[in-house]
Amino acid sequence: MPLFDRETLQCGGAPIFIAGDANHELPLLHEAADEGRIAGDNAARFPDVRAGMRRAPLGIVFTDPQIAVVGGGLRSAREVAHVVGTVSFDDQGRSRVMQRNRGRLNVYADIATGALLGAEMIGPDAEHLGHLLAWARQLDLRVGDMLKLPFYHPVVEEGLRTALRDAYAKLDAAGKRAA
Ligand SMILES: Cc1cc2nc3c(=O)[nH]c(=O)nc-3n(C[C@H](O)[C@H](O)[C@H](O)COP(=O)(O)OP(=O)(O)OC[C@H]3O[C@@H](n4cnc5c(N)ncnc54)[C@H](O)[C@@H]3O)c2cc1C
């Protein structure tokens, strides 16, 4: 595998650009589509090579229950001081009604800024909660900002709110609630 820049997809200083599954970094359809555009644009305008737009990392596994990993999960969150907000779906109202009350969600927040770093979940509707969390991560939302958004009742998203409240309390304990 040649060394390449993930923002430009250029291999070293060569007029060669590597996109999609071929570069082995993120073998996902939406990433391959973005990378194809970046590589094609840069190849066409070479040597005026520019960084392309990259999205918040999101991975979904269509198991039962589903799995979602946002922002690189705990492995990426560990790069900075962080808190972990958590919720079990065992006693989550809507999940119980649907008899799909198995699983857990962890959200990771930056102690310095209160911003959402990422999340990991196995449980009901993980594909949908994963999207909400990836959008929040890409928009650099803080946990406090997210708690100001609407949560209808009775929905699985109320479980996300519980995890965010837990993270918010832990940021508070760390003296960063207002940050
Ligand atoms: C079983 C499976 C399930 C998946 N599920 C998901 C999923 O749920 N979500 C998700 O986001 N991603 C999923 N993926 C991954 C996703 O399909 C790939 O990341 C994406 O298709 C990569 O796009 P690409 O353009 O890089 O490569 P490809 O889609 O593989 O396209 C490469 C094309 O190049 C052609 N080709 C190869 N060699 C030559 C040659 N010498 N000359 C001309 N043409 C050539 C091939 O025929 C192919 O059409 C899955 C992949 C697999 C295999």
The ligand as an SDF file (V2000), in Angstrom:
LIG
                    3D

 53 58  0  0  0  0  0  0  0  0999 V2000
  -20.5180   -8.1480    1.1020 C   0  0  0  0  0  0  0  0  0  0  0  0
  -20.2480   -6.6780    1.2650 C   0  0  0  0  0  0  0  0  0  0  0  0
  -21.1080   -5.9140    2.0360 C   0  0  0  0  0  0  0  0  0  0  0  0
  -20.8830   -4.5450    2.1900 C   0  0  0  0  0  0  0  0  0  0  0  0
  -21.7340   -3.8170    2.9480 N   0  0  0  0  0  0  0  0  0  0  0  0
  -21.5490   -2.4910    3.0490 C   0  0  0  0  0  0  0  0  0  0  0  0
  -22.4600   -1.7160    3.7970 C   0  0  0  0  0  0  0  0  0  0  0  0
  -23.4060   -2.2010    4.4000 O   0  0  0  0  0  0  0  0  0  0  0  0
  -22.2610   -0.3740    3.8420 N   0  0  0  0  0  0  0  0  0  0  0  0
  -21.1980    0.2130    3.2220 C   0  0  0  0  0  0  0  0  0  0  0  0
  -21.0710    1.4540    3.3000 O   0  0  0  0  0  0  0  0  0  0  0  0
  -20.3020   -0.5030    2.5230 N   0  0  0  0  0  0  0  0  0  0  0  0
  -20.4630   -1.8460    2.4160 C   0  0  0  0  0  0  0  0  0  0  0  0
  -19.5730   -2.5820    1.7080 N   0  0  0  0  0  0  0  0  0  0  0  0
  -18.3900   -1.9240    1.1560 C   0  0  0  0  0  0  0  0  0  0  0  0
  -18.6840   -1.1580   -0.1480 C   0  0  0  0  0  0  0  0  0  0  0  0
  -19.3340   -2.0000   -1.0510 O   0  0  0  0  0  0  0  0  0  0  0  0
  -17.3510   -0.6670   -0.7030 C   0  0  0  0  0  0  0  0  0  0  0  0
  -16.6730    0.0910    0.2810 O   0  0  0  0  0  0  0  0  0  0  0  0
  -17.5360    0.1870   -1.9360 C   0  0  0  0  0  0  0  0  0  0  0  0
  -18.2280   -0.5270   -2.9460 O   0  0  0  0  0  0  0  0  0  0  0  0
  -16.1660    0.5910   -2.4710 C   0  0  0  0  0  0  0  0  0  0  0  0
  -16.3070    1.2780   -3.6830 O   0  0  0  0  0  0  0  0  0  0  0  0
  -15.1190    1.2940   -4.7120 P   0  0  0  0  0  0  0  0  0  0  0  0
  -15.5830    2.1530   -5.8450 O   0  0  0  0  0  0  0  0  0  0  0  0
  -13.8470    1.6590   -4.0200 O   0  0  0  0  0  0  0  0  0  0  0  0
  -14.9100   -0.2010   -5.1810 O   0  0  0  0  0  0  0  0  0  0  0  0
  -15.9460   -1.1580   -5.9190 P   0  0  0  0  0  0  0  0  0  0  0  0
  -17.3590   -0.8270   -5.6130 O   0  0  0  0  0  0  0  0  0  0  0  0
  -15.4530   -2.5380   -5.6460 O   0  0  0  0  0  0  0  0  0  0  0  0
  -15.7460   -0.8160   -7.4450 O   0  0  0  0  0  0  0  0  0  0  0  0
  -14.5690   -1.1950   -8.1350 C   0  0  0  0  0  0  0  0  0  0  0  0
  -14.9600   -1.4590   -9.5960 C   0  0  0  0  0  0  0  0  0  0  0  0
  -13.7640   -1.6310  -10.3570 O   0  0  0  0  0  0  0  0  0  0  0  0
  -13.9660   -2.7090  -11.2310 C   0  0  0  0  0  0  0  0  0  0  0  0
  -12.6260   -3.2160  -11.5980 N   0  0  0  0  0  0  0  0  0  0  0  0
  -11.7880   -3.9460  -10.8470 C   0  0  0  0  0  0  0  0  0  0  0  0
  -10.6600   -4.1820  -11.5240 N   0  0  0  0  0  0  0  0  0  0  0  0
  -10.7790   -3.5870  -12.7110 C   0  0  0  0  0  0  0  0  0  0  0  0
   -9.9250   -3.4500  -13.8460 C   0  0  0  0  0  0  0  0  0  0  0  0
   -8.7270   -4.0100  -13.8950 N   0  0  0  0  0  0  0  0  0  0  0  0
  -10.3810   -2.7330  -14.8800 N   0  0  0  0  0  0  0  0  0  0  0  0
  -11.5810   -2.1410  -14.8570 C   0  0  0  0  0  0  0  0  0  0  0  0
  -12.4410   -2.2260  -13.8240 N   0  0  0  0  0  0  0  0  0  0  0  0
  -12.0300   -2.9420  -12.7520 C   0  0  0  0  0  0  0  0  0  0  0  0
  -14.7980   -3.7040  -10.4530 C   0  0  0  0  0  0  0  0  0  0  0  0
  -15.4610   -4.5930  -11.3190 O   0  0  0  0  0  0  0  0  0  0  0  0
  -15.7650   -2.7470   -9.7470 C   0  0  0  0  0  0  0  0  0  0  0  0
  -16.8920   -2.4730  -10.5450 O   0  0  0  0  0  0  0  0  0  0  0  0
  -19.7620   -3.9430    1.5430 C   0  0  0  0  0  0  0  0  0  0  0  0
  -18.9060   -4.7240    0.7590 C   0  0  0  0  0  0  0  0  0  0  0  0
  -19.1450   -6.0730    0.6310 C   0  0  0  0  0  0  0  0  0  0  0  0
  -18.2080   -6.8740   -0.2230 C   0  0  0  0  0  0  0  0  0  0  0  0
  1  2  1  0
  2  3  1  0
  2 52  2  0
  3  4  2  0
  4  5  1  0
  4 50  1  0
  5  6  2  0
  6  7  1  0
  6 13  1  0
  7  8  2  0
  7  9  1  0
  9 10  1  0
 10 11  2  0
 10 12  1  0
 12 13  2  0
 13 14  1  0
 14 15  1  0
 14 50  1  0
 15 16  1  0
 16 17  1  0
 16 18  1  0
 18 19  1  0
 18 20  1  0
 20 21  1  0
 20 22  1  0
 22 23  1  0
 23 24  1  0
 24 25  2  0
 24 26  1  0
 24 27  1  0
 27 28  1  0
 28 29  2  0
 28 30  1  0
 28 31  1  0
 31 32  1  0
 32 33  1  0
 33 34  1  0
 33 48  1  0
 34 35  1  0
 35 36  1  0
 35 46  1  0
 36 37  1  0
 36 45  1  0
 37 38  2  0
 38 39  1  0
 39 40  1  0
 39 45  2  0
 40 41  1  0
 40 42  2  0
 42 43  1  0
 43 44  2  0
 44 45  1  0
 46 47  1  0
 46 48  1  0
 48 49  1  0
 50 51  2  0
 51 52  1  0
 52 53  1  0
M  END
$$$$
